[in-house]
Amino acid sequence: LMGNMLTRAPELFGAIVCQVPLLDMQRYPQLLAGASWMAEFGDPDSSDWDDLLHLYSPYHNLEGTRRYPPLLVTTSTWDDRVHPGHARKLVARMKAHCKGAEQVLYYENGERGHGGAADNKQRAFMTTLAYEFLWASLAAAAAASRAKL
């Protein structure tokens, strides 16, 4: 969801937190449990790609000329459902080709667990990380708006 909000309407957001995201709808069946989702999402090796999947594949819909809001992408190295490659690829592409890429942050938890955390301590850390990012990003945007007045 947040990957699509990032690429479809970035101007509506002051900051985005994108956690353990599914972002590359062309290669998702080749990564971990992705092949089991084809009945739900479609088969990118069929006409499903041209008919639908390319429309909501955030990785493929990034535009280098478009300005994106500050972004925090988090994932887990050993997530057994959504491969961390989705998050890694999007961040790398944004940093290489997109305006505002200096505001793209990435955190990869080296533990197991879908959702970016394997236990309550990690979950608390990830939640704090997200809120800290949002607070700092939105405070900076508010300060910049006040400076323009």
Summary of the structure (lengths in Angstrom):
residues: 149
radius of gyration: 16.1
end to end distance: 33.7
largest distance: 52.6
contacts: 461
relative contact order: 0.18
helix: 54%
strand: 15%
